[in-house]
Amino acid sequence: MKVYLTAIIKAKPGQADVLKNVLQEMVINSRKEQACLQYDLHQSLEDKNIFIFNEIWANQEGLDLHNNQPYLKAFQTESKAIIDEVIIYKCNKIS
């Protein structure tokens, strides 16, 4: 079953441009993964510090594999200085 995921990431003040560059690299790497069906990055028009990922994964196993990729683990460790908040919603598509 497909997994739909929305991740909201808020940059610390003054770090939006740095975070944007880092997240764009994550898009490139994530789209290479076999289970990745969609991996889109958006930036809020109202608050440039807020970034939103809309993702679709082929299945939970593919998402689990993604979450264990070395580049994602490195991001989680190295980005602590530029990220203020992360909220993740894992969903089922209902319509």
C-alpha positions as CSV (number, residue, x, y, z in Angstrom):
1,M,0.0,0.0,0.0
2,K,1.3,3.5,-0.9
3,V,2.4,5.8,1.9
4,Y,1.6,9.5,1.7
5,L,3.8,11.7,3.8
6,T,3.8,15.4,4.4
7,A,6.8,16.9,6.3
8,I,6.9,20.5,7.5
9,I,10.4,21.8,8.3
10,K,10.9,25.2,9.9
11,A,14.3,26.8,9.6
12,K,15.8,28.8,12.4
13,P,15.8,32.6,11.9
14,G,18.4,33.5,9.2
15,Q,18.9,29.9,8.1
16,A,16.2,29.6,5.4
17,D,18.6,29.9,2.4
18,V,21.0,27.4,3.9
19,L,18.2,25.0,4.7
20,K,16.7,25.4,1.2
21,N,20.0,24.3,-0.4
22,V,20.3,21.3,1.9
23,L,16.7,20.2,1.2
24,Q,17.1,20.6,-2.5
25,E,20.0,18.1,-2.3
26,M,17.8,15.7,-0.4
27,V,15.2,15.9,-3.2
28,I,17.8,14.9,-5.7
29,N,18.9,11.9,-3.6
30,S,15.4,10.8,-2.6
31,R,14.0,10.8,-6.2
32,K,16.7,8.2,-7.1
33,E,15.2,5.7,-4.7
34,Q,13.2,2.9,-6.3
35,A,10.3,3.2,-3.9
36,C,10.0,7.0,-4.3
37,L,6.9,7.8,-6.4
38,Q,6.8,11.5,-5.6
39,Y,9.1,13.8,-3.6
40,D,8.2,17.5,-4.0
41,L,9.6,20.4,-1.9
42,H,7.6,23.6,-1.4
43,Q,8.5,26.9,0.4
44,S,5.8,28.9,2.1
45,L,4.8,32.2,0.5
46,E,3.9,33.6,4.0
47,D,7.0,32.5,5.9
48,K,10.2,31.8,4.0
49,N,11.4,29.7,6.9
50,I,8.8,27.0,6.3
51,F,9.4,24.2,3.9
52,I,6.9,21.4,3.1
53,F,7.6,18.1,1.5
54,N,4.8,16.1,-0.2
55,E,6.0,12.6,-0.6
56,I,4.5,9.3,-2.0
57,W,6.3,6.0,-1.3
58,A,5.4,2.7,-2.9
59,N,5.1,1.0,0.5
60,Q,6.2,1.2,4.1
61,E,9.2,-0.9,3.4
62,G,10.4,1.7,0.8
63,L,9.9,4.5,3.3
64,D,11.8,2.6,6.0
65,L,14.6,2.1,3.5
66,H,14.6,5.8,2.8
67,N,14.7,6.7,6.4
68,N,17.8,4.6,6.8
69,Q,19.8,6.1,3.9
70,P,23.2,7.4,4.9
71,Y,22.4,10.9,3.3
72,L,19.2,11.2,5.4
73,K,20.9,10.1,8.6
74,A,23.6,12.7,7.9
75,F,21.0,15.4,7.3
76,Q,19.3,14.6,10.6
77,T,22.5,15.0,12.5
78,E,24.1,17.9,10.6
79,S,21.0,20.1,10.2
80,K,20.2,20.5,13.9
81,A,21.9,23.9,13.9
82,I,19.6,25.2,11.2
83,I,16.3,23.6,11.9
84,D,13.8,24.9,14.5
85,E,11.0,22.4,14.1
86,V,10.0,19.3,12.1
87,I,6.4,17.9,11.9
88,I,5.7,14.7,9.9
89,Y,2.3,13.5,8.9
90,K,2.0,9.9,7.5
91,C,-1.3,9.5,5.8
92,N,-3.7,7.3,3.7
93,K,-5.2,8.9,0.6
94,I,-8.9,9.1,1.0
95,S,-9.9,10.8,-2.2
